[in-house]
Amino acid sequence: MELDRSWKDRLDNRVNENVKTHIKVLKTEMDIMGEKLIDKENRKGPIHTALWVLKDRMDELKQIEDELNDSENSKISR
């Protein structure tokens, strides 16, 4: 039983690290697209749409990260 638990803990840690890395990449992409929008007069269009899609994806990943952290905190309290 202990082996299964340690395997799950390692898997959760790896997923959490991957989520954090993915969030960093999306933030960088959002910064780049945001700079492109600042330079243009027309702030609507494909860049604007892509920026909002990235924001939604980041929100989803942050929610996953929060859920992983909550489950990790509940393990500590047991």
Biopython code that builds the backbone (N, CA, C, O; Angstrom):
import numpy as np
from Bio.PDB.StructureBuilder import StructureBuilder

atoms = [
    (1, "MET", "N", (0.821, -1.198, 0.000)),
    (1, "MET", "CA", (0.000, 0.000, 0.000)),
    (1, "MET", "C", (0.862, 1.258, 0.000)),
    (1, "MET", "O", (0.552, 2.240, -0.674)),
    (2, "GLU", "N", (1.948, 1.211, 0.766)),
    (2, "GLU", "CA", (2.829, 2.376, 0.858)),
    (2, "GLU", "C", (3.475, 2.701, -0.490)),
    (2, "GLU", "O", (3.667, 3.868, -0.831)),
    (3, "LEU", "N", (3.806, 1.662, -1.246)),
    (3, "LEU", "CA", (4.396, 1.864, -2.566)),
    (3, "LEU", "C", (3.430, 2.615, -3.470)),
    (3, "LEU", "O", (3.837, 3.528, -4.190)),
    (4, "ASP", "N", (2.169, 2.246, -3.442)),
    (4, "ASP", "CA", (1.165, 2.915, -4.266)),
    (4, "ASP", "C", (1.027, 4.383, -3.872)),
    (4, "ASP", "O", (0.885, 5.255, -4.729)),
    (5, "ARG", "N", (1.069, 4.641, -2.591)),
    (5, "ARG", "CA", (0.935, 6.020, -2.113)),
    (5, "ARG", "C", (2.131, 6.877, -2.533)),
    (5, "ARG", "O", (1.956, 8.016, -2.966)),
    (6, "SER", "N", (3.345, 6.333, -2.406)),
    (6, "SER", "CA", (4.523, 7.100, -2.801)),
    (6, "SER", "C", (4.536, 7.335, -4.312)),
    (6, "SER", "O", (4.972, 8.387, -4.780)),
    (7, "TRP", "N", (4.057, 6.351, -5.066)),
    (7, "TRP", "CA", (3.978, 6.524, -6.515)),
    (7, "TRP", "C", (3.014, 7.643, -6.856)),
    (7, "TRP", "O", (3.307, 8.479, -7.711)),
    (8, "LYS", "N", (1.862, 7.666, -6.192)),
    (8, "LYS", "CA", (0.874, 8.716, -6.439)),
    (8, "LYS", "C", (1.420, 10.082, -6.030)),
    (8, "LYS", "O", (1.183, 11.073, -6.721)),
    (9, "ASP", "N", (2.138, 10.145, -4.930)),
    (9, "ASP", "CA", (2.736, 11.412, -4.488)),
    (9, "ASP", "C", (3.744, 11.930, -5.510)),
    (9, "ASP", "O", (3.769, 13.121, -5.820)),
    (10, "ARG", "N", (4.571, 11.031, -6.028)),
    (10, "ARG", "CA", (5.548, 11.450, -7.045)),
    (10, "ARG", "C", (4.852, 11.920, -8.317)),
    (10, "ARG", "O", (5.267, 12.899, -8.937)),
    (11, "LEU", "N", (3.800, 11.220, -8.695)),
    (11, "LEU", "CA", (3.043, 11.611, -9.883)),
    (11, "LEU", "C", (2.393, 12.980, -9.681)),
    (11, "LEU", "O", (2.441, 13.826, -10.575)),
    (12, "ASP", "N", (1.787, 13.203, -8.511)),
    (12, "ASP", "CA", (1.172, 14.505, -8.214)),
    (12, "ASP", "C", (2.209, 15.624, -8.247)),
    (12, "ASP", "O", (1.939, 16.708, -8.765)),
    (13, "ASN", "N", (3.393, 15.362, -7.695)),
    (13, "ASN", "CA", (4.450, 16.380, -7.716)),
    (13, "ASN", "C", (4.884, 16.706, -9.139)),
    (13, "ASN", "O", (5.112, 17.867, -9.478)),
    (14, "ARG", "N", (4.993, 15.686, -9.953)),
    (14, "ARG", "CA", (5.403, 15.905, -11.348)),
    (14, "ARG", "C", (4.344, 16.686, -12.125)),
    (14, "ARG", "O", (4.675, 17.578, -12.908)),
    (15, "VAL", "N", (3.079, 16.351, -11.908)),
    (15, "VAL", "CA", (1.991, 17.077, -12.566)),
    (15, "VAL", "C", (2.003, 18.527, -12.116)),
    (15, "VAL", "O", (1.838, 19.431, -12.935)),
    (16, "ASN", "N", (2.196, 18.758, -10.831)),
    (16, "ASN", "CA", (2.229, 20.118, -10.300)),
    (16, "ASN", "C", (3.378, 20.915, -10.921)),
    (16, "ASN", "O", (3.198, 22.082, -11.269)),
    (17, "GLU", "N", (4.547, 20.305, -11.061)),
    (17, "GLU", "CA", (5.683, 20.978, -11.697)),
    (17, "GLU", "C", (5.375, 21.303, -13.155)),
    (17, "GLU", "O", (5.702, 22.390, -13.631)),
    (18, "ASN", "N", (4.749, 20.371, -13.863)),
    (18, "ASN", "CA", (4.402, 20.601, -15.266)),
    (18, "ASN", "C", (3.374, 21.715, -15.416)),
    (18, "ASN", "O", (3.456, 22.515, -16.349)),
    (19, "VAL", "N", (2.414, 21.770, -14.510)),
    (19, "VAL", "CA", (1.408, 22.830, -14.549)),
    (19, "VAL", "C", (2.074, 24.183, -14.348)),
    (19, "VAL", "O", (1.761, 25.140, -15.055)),
    (20, "LYS", "N", (2.999, 24.269, -13.382)),
    (20, "LYS", "CA", (3.699, 25.532, -13.128)),
    (20, "LYS", "C", (4.519, 25.965, -14.344)),
    (20, "LYS", "O", (4.543, 27.146, -14.694)),
    (21, "THR", "N", (5.187, 25.010, -14.983)),
    (21, "THR", "CA", (5.966, 25.323, -16.186)),
    (21, "THR", "C", (5.053, 25.810, -17.302)),
    (21, "THR", "O", (5.373, 26.778, -17.993)),
    (22, "HIS", "N", (3.931, 25.151, -17.477)),
    (22, "HIS", "CA", (2.984, 25.536, -18.524)),
    (22, "HIS", "C", (2.441, 26.946, -18.268)),
    (22, "HIS", "O", (2.284, 27.729, -19.204)),
    (23, "ILE", "N", (2.156, 27.267, -17.015)),
    (23, "ILE", "CA", (1.676, 28.608, -16.669)),
    (23, "ILE", "C", (2.726, 29.652, -17.021)),
    (23, "ILE", "O", (2.387, 30.711, -17.551)),
    (24, "LYS", "N", (3.999, 29.374, -16.734)),
    (24, "LYS", "CA", (5.072, 30.326, -17.068)),
    (24, "LYS", "C", (5.143, 30.574, -18.576)),
    (24, "LYS", "O", (5.305, 31.710, -19.022)),
    (25, "VAL", "N", (5.018, 29.497, -19.351)),
    (25, "VAL", "CA", (5.070, 29.628, -20.815)),
    (25, "VAL", "C", (3.898, 30.470, -21.309)),
    (25, "VAL", "O", (4.078, 31.345, -22.156)),
    (26, "LEU", "N", (2.705, 30.214, -20.789)),
    (26, "LEU", "CA", (1.532, 30.983, -21.208)),
    (26, "LEU", "C", (1.657, 32.452, -20.813)),
    (26, "LEU", "O", (1.243, 33.328, -21.573)),
    (27, "LYS", "N", (2.218, 32.737, -19.642)),
    (27, "LYS", "CA", (2.419, 34.128, -19.226)),
    (27, "LYS", "C", (3.355, 34.842, -20.195)),
    (27, "LYS", "O", (3.118, 35.992, -20.565)),
    (28, "THR", "N", (4.411, 34.158, -20.600)),
    (28, "THR", "CA", (5.350, 34.742, -21.560)),
    (28, "THR", "C", (4.656, 35.041, -22.878)),
    (28, "THR", "O", (4.830, 36.121, -23.442)),
    (29, "GLU", "N", (3.873, 34.094, -23.369)),
    (29, "GLU", "CA", (3.131, 34.300, -24.617)),
    (29, "GLU", "C", (2.164, 35.472, -24.490)),
    (29, "GLU", "O", (2.027, 36.271, -25.416)),
    (30, "MET", "N", (1.494, 35.574, -23.345)),
    (30, "MET", "CA", (0.554, 36.672, -23.132)),
    (30, "MET", "C", (1.277, 38.023, -23.119)),
    (30, "MET", "O", (0.769, 39.011, -23.650)),
    (31, "ASP", "N", (2.455, 38.055, -22.513)),
    (31, "ASP", "CA", (3.231, 39.297, -22.492)),
    (31, "ASP", "C", (3.625, 39.726, -23.904)),
    (31, "ASP", "O", (3.536, 40.903, -24.254)),
    (32, "ILE", "N", (4.058, 38.764, -24.703)),
    (32, "ILE", "CA", (4.455, 39.067, -26.086)),
    (32, "ILE", "C", (3.264, 39.583, -26.888)),
    (32, "ILE", "O", (3.375, 40.580, -27.602)),
    (33, "MET", "N", (2.136, 38.909, -26.772)),
    (33, "MET", "CA", (0.942, 39.344, -27.505)),
    (33, "MET", "C", (0.431, 40.676, -26.991)),
    (33, "MET", "O", (-0.035, 41.507, -27.771)),
    (34, "GLY", "N", (0.513, 40.885, -25.698)),
    (34, "GLY", "CA", (0.089, 42.156, -25.119)),
    (34, "GLY", "C", (0.908, 43.321, -25.652)),
    (34, "GLY", "O", (0.365, 44.393, -25.921)),
    (35, "GLU", "N", (2.219, 43.115, -25.806)),
    (35, "GLU", "CA", (3.067, 44.164, -26.372)),
    (35, "GLU", "C", (2.688, 44.472, -27.815)),
    (35, "GLU", "O", (2.738, 45.624, -28.244)),
    (36, "LYS", "N", (2.311, 43.443, -28.556)),
    (36, "LYS", "CA", (1.886, 43.666, -29.942)),
    (36, "LYS", "C", (0.590, 44.463, -29.997)),
    (36, "LYS", "O", (0.393, 45.268, -30.908)),
    (37, "LEU", "N", (-0.289, 44.246, -29.031)),
    (37, "LEU", "CA", (-1.548, 44.987, -28.999)),
    (37, "LEU", "C", (-1.335, 46.447, -28.633)),
    (37, "LEU", "O", (-2.045, 47.318, -29.136)),
    (38, "ILE", "N", (-0.381, 46.726, -27.777)),
    (38, "ILE", "CA", (-0.110, 48.101, -27.352)),
    (38, "ILE", "C", (0.311, 48.955, -28.550)),
    (38, "ILE", "O", (-0.073, 50.120, -28.655)),
    (39, "ASP", "N", (1.098, 48.372, -29.444)),
    (39, "ASP", "CA", (1.622, 49.113, -30.584)),
    (39, "ASP", "C", (0.577, 49.377, -31.664)),
    (39, "ASP", "O", (0.798, 50.233, -32.520)),
    (40, "LYS", "N", (-0.528, 48.688, -31.653)),
    (40, "LYS", "CA", (-1.523, 48.828, -32.716)),
    (40, "LYS", "C", (-2.699, 49.668, -32.258)),
    (40, "LYS", "O", (-3.079, 49.659, -31.087)),
    (41, "GLU", "N", (-3.263, 50.390, -33.206)),
    (41, "GLU", "CA", (-4.458, 51.178, -32.894)),
    (41, "GLU", "C", (-5.676, 50.273, -32.776)),
    (41, "GLU", "O", (-6.516, 50.467, -31.897)),
    (42, "ASN", "N", (-5.770, 49.285, -33.658)),
    (42, "ASN", "CA", (-6.906, 48.360, -33.641)),
    (42, "ASN", "C", (-6.607, 47.240, -32.659)),
    (42, "ASN", "O", (-5.756, 46.389, -32.917)),
    (43, "ARG", "N", (-7.298, 47.243, -31.549)),
    (43, "ARG", "CA", (-7.007, 46.261, -30.503)),
    (43, "ARG", "C", (-7.940, 45.063, -30.543)),
    (43, "ARG", "O", (-8.017, 44.297, -29.582)),
    (44, "LYS", "N", (-8.634, 44.903, -31.630)),
    (44, "LYS", "CA", (-9.485, 43.729, -31.812)),
    (44, "LYS", "C", (-8.881, 42.887, -32.929)),
    (44, "LYS", "O", (-8.057, 43.370, -33.705)),
    (45, "GLY", "N", (-9.286, 41.663, -33.002)),
    (45, "GLY", "CA", (-8.796, 40.801, -34.061)),
    (45, "GLY", "C", (-8.168, 39.542, -33.518)),
    (45, "GLY", "O", (-8.386, 39.182, -32.361)),
    (46, "PRO", "N", (-7.372, 38.856, -34.360)),
    (46, "PRO", "CA", (-6.856, 37.544, -33.975)),
    (46, "PRO", "C", (-5.916, 37.575, -32.764)),
    (46, "PRO", "O", (-5.936, 36.650, -31.952)),
    (47, "ILE", "N", (-5.107, 38.607, -32.632)),
    (47, "ILE", "CA", (-4.203, 38.673, -31.476)),
    (47, "ILE", "C", (-5.003, 38.847, -30.194)),
    (47, "ILE", "O", (-4.718, 38.208, -29.181)),
    (48, "HIS", "N", (-5.999, 39.712, -30.247)),
    (48, "HIS", "CA", (-6.856, 39.939, -29.084)),
    (48, "HIS", "C", (-7.569, 38.646, -28.689)),
    (48, "HIS", "O", (-7.634, 38.310, -27.506)),
    (49, "THR", "N", (-8.100, 37.927, -29.665)),
    (49, "THR", "CA", (-8.798, 36.669, -29.406)),
    (49, "THR", "C", (-7.837, 35.638, -28.824)),
    (49, "THR", "O", (-8.171, 34.955, -27.855)),
    (50, "ALA", "N", (-6.649, 35.523, -29.407)),
    (50, "ALA", "CA", (-5.656, 34.568, -28.910)),
    (50, "ALA", "C", (-5.257, 34.887, -27.473)),
    (50, "ALA", "O", (-5.051, 33.980, -26.666)),
    (51, "LEU", "N", (-5.150, 36.155, -27.162)),
    (51, "LEU", "CA", (-4.788, 36.569, -25.810)),
    (51, "LEU", "C", (-5.844, 36.118, -24.803)),
    (51, "LEU", "O", (-5.505, 35.642, -23.720)),
    (52, "TRP", "N", (-7.112, 36.263, -25.153)),
    (52, "TRP", "CA", (-8.184, 35.840, -24.251)),
    (52, "TRP", "C", (-8.235, 34.319, -24.116)),
    (52, "TRP", "O", (-8.547, 33.801, -23.044)),
    (53, "VAL", "N", (-7.930, 33.605, -25.196)),
    (53, "VAL", "CA", (-7.887, 32.143, -25.124)),
    (53, "VAL", "C", (-6.768, 31.710, -24.178)),
    (53, "VAL", "O", (-6.955, 30.806, -23.364)),
    (54, "LEU", "N", (-5.609, 32.353, -24.286)),
    (54, "LEU", "CA", (-4.499, 32.034, -23.384)),
    (54, "LEU", "C", (-4.855, 32.341, -21.939)),
    (54, "LEU", "O", (-4.499, 31.588, -21.032)),
    (55, "LYS", "N", (-5.555, 33.446, -21.726)),
    (55, "LYS", "CA", (-5.964, 33.812, -20.373)),
    (55, "LYS", "C", (-6.899, 32.754, -19.792)),
    (55, "LYS", "O", (-6.754, 32.363, -18.634)),
    (56, "ASP", "N", (-7.853, 32.294, -20.592)),
    (56, "ASP", "CA", (-8.768, 31.250, -20.129)),
    (56, "ASP", "C", (-8.016, 29.960, -19.801)),
    (56, "ASP", "O", (-8.301, 29.302, -18.800)),
    (57, "ARG", "N", (-7.069, 29.613, -20.639)),
    (57, "ARG", "CA", (-6.273, 28.397, -20.397)),
    (57, "ARG", "C", (-5.453, 28.539, -19.122)),
    (57, "ARG", "O", (-5.337, 27.587, -18.350)),
    (58, "MET", "N", (-4.883, 29.723, -18.897)),
    (58, "MET", "CA", (-4.128, 29.957, -17.675)),
    (58, "MET", "C", (-5.012, 29.833, -16.444)),
    (58, "MET", "O", (-4.601, 29.266, -15.432)),
    (59, "ASP", "N", (-6.214, 30.358, -16.530)),
    (59, "ASP", "CA", (-7.161, 30.242, -15.414)),
    (59, "ASP", "C", (-7.463, 28.774, -15.109)),
    (59, "ASP", "O", (-7.542, 28.381, -13.945)),
    (60, "GLU", "N", (-7.634, 27.964, -16.162)),
    (60, "GLU", "CA", (-7.877, 26.533, -15.972)),
    (60, "GLU", "C", (-6.693, 25.864, -15.273)),
    (60, "GLU", "O", (-6.870, 25.059, -14.358)),
    (61, "LEU", "N", (-5.480, 26.212, -15.721)),
    (61, "LEU", "CA", (-4.284, 25.617, -15.129)),
    (61, "LEU", "C", (-4.092, 26.061, -13.680)),
    (61, "LEU", "O", (-3.662, 25.270, -12.841)),
    (62, "LYS", "N", (-4.406, 27.310, -13.386)),
    (62, "LYS", "CA", (-4.300, 27.780, -12.007)),
    (62, "LYS", "C", (-5.295, 27.056, -11.110)),
    (62, "LYS", "O", (-4.995, 26.767, -9.951)),
    (63, "GLN", "N", (-6.475, 26.762, -11.643)),
    (63, "GLN", "CA", (-7.458, 26.011, -10.876)),
    (63, "GLN", "C", (-6.946, 24.595, -10.592)),
    (63, "GLN", "O", (-7.108, 24.084, -9.484)),
    (64, "ILE", "N", (-6.334, 23.969, -11.588)),
    (64, "ILE", "CA", (-5.745, 22.645, -11.399)),
    (64, "ILE", "C", (-4.641, 22.719, -10.355)),
    (64, "ILE", "O", (-4.552, 21.858, -9.479)),
    (65, "GLU", "N", (-3.800, 23.743, -10.444)),
    (65, "GLU", "CA", (-2.716, 23.919, -9.479)),
    (65, "GLU", "C", (-3.273, 24.086, -8.060)),
    (65, "GLU", "O", (-2.748, 23.498, -7.114)),
    (66, "ASP", "N", (-4.317, 24.873, -7.916)),
    (66, "ASP", "CA", (-4.933, 25.063, -6.601)),
    (66, "ASP", "C", (-5.499, 23.745, -6.063)),
    (66, "ASP", "O", (-5.360, 23.444, -4.878)),
    (67, "GLU", "N", (-6.131, 22.969, -6.933)),
    (67, "GLU", "CA", (-6.677, 21.680, -6.503)),
    (67, "GLU", "C", (-5.566, 20.732, -6.063)),
    (67, "GLU", "O", (-5.717, 20.011, -5.077)),
    (68, "LEU", "N", (-4.453, 20.731, -6.791)),
    (68, "LEU", "CA", (-3.325, 19.889, -6.409)),
    (68, "LEU", "C", (-2.754, 20.336, -5.065)),
    (68, "LEU", "O", (-2.423, 19.505, -4.218)),
    (69, "ASN", "N", (-2.642, 21.643, -4.874)),
    (69, "ASN", "CA", (-2.124, 22.155, -3.609)),
    (69, "ASN", "C", (-3.064, 21.833, -2.460)),
    (69, "ASN", "O", (-2.615, 21.509, -1.360)),
    (70, "ASP", "N", (-4.377, 21.919, -2.707)),
    (70, "ASP", "CA", (-5.347, 21.595, -1.669)),
    (70, "ASP", "C", (-5.263, 20.118, -1.275)),
    (70, "ASP", "O", (-5.336, 19.777, -0.094)),
    (71, "SER", "N", (-5.109, 19.246, -2.279)),
    (71, "SER", "CA", (-5.020, 17.817, -1.972)),
    (71, "SER", "C", (-3.719, 17.524, -1.239)),
    (71, "SER", "O", (-3.677, 16.647, -0.376)),
    (72, "GLU", "N", (-2.658, 18.250, -1.576)),
    (72, "GLU", "CA", (-1.376, 18.068, -0.911)),
    (72, "GLU", "C", (-1.477, 18.537, 0.550)),
    (72, "GLU", "O", (-0.928, 17.896, 1.447)),
    (73, "ASN", "N", (-2.170, 19.640, 0.783)),
    (73, "ASN", "CA", (-2.344, 20.155, 2.150)),
    (73, "ASN", "C", (-3.212, 19.213, 2.978)),
    (73, "ASN", "O", (-3.001, 19.078, 4.183)),
    (74, "SER", "N", (-4.181, 18.563, 2.348)),
    (74, "SER", "CA", (-5.029, 17.639, 3.091)),
    (74, "SER", "C", (-4.254, 16.381, 3.480)),
    (74, "SER", "O", (-4.551, 15.760, 4.500)),
    (75, "LYS", "N", (-3.257, 16.002, 2.669)),
    (75, "LYS", "CA", (-2.426, 14.857, 3.018)),
    (75, "LYS", "C", (-1.589, 15.179, 4.252)),
    (75, "LYS", "O", (-1.393, 14.323, 5.115)),
    (76, "ILE", "N", (-1.104, 16.395, 4.332)),
    (76, "ILE", "CA", (-0.259, 16.796, 5.452)),
    (76, "ILE", "C", (-1.045, 16.781, 6.755)),
    (76, "ILE", "O", (-0.514, 16.398, 7.797)),
    (77, "SER", "N", (-2.296, 17.193, 6.701)),
    (77, "SER", "CA", (-3.103, 17.282, 7.911)),
    (77, "SER", "C", (-3.533, 15.914, 8.442)),
    (77, "SER", "O", (-3.940, 15.795, 9.597)),
    (78, "ARG", "N", (-3.442, 14.880, 7.599)),
    (78, "ARG", "CA", (-3.878, 13.537, 8.030)),
    (78, "ARG", "C", (-2.930, 12.935, 8.972)),
    (78, "ARG", "O", (-3.144, 11.813, 9.431)),
]
sb = StructureBuilder()
sb.init_structure("model")
sb.init_model(0)
sb.init_chain("A")
sb.init_seg("    ")
for serial, (resi, resn, name, xyz) in enumerate(atoms, 1):
    if name == "N":
        sb.init_residue(resn, " ", resi, " ")
    sb.init_atom(name, np.array(xyz, "f"), 0.0, 1.0, " ", f" {name:<3s}", serial, name[0])
structure = sb.get_structure()
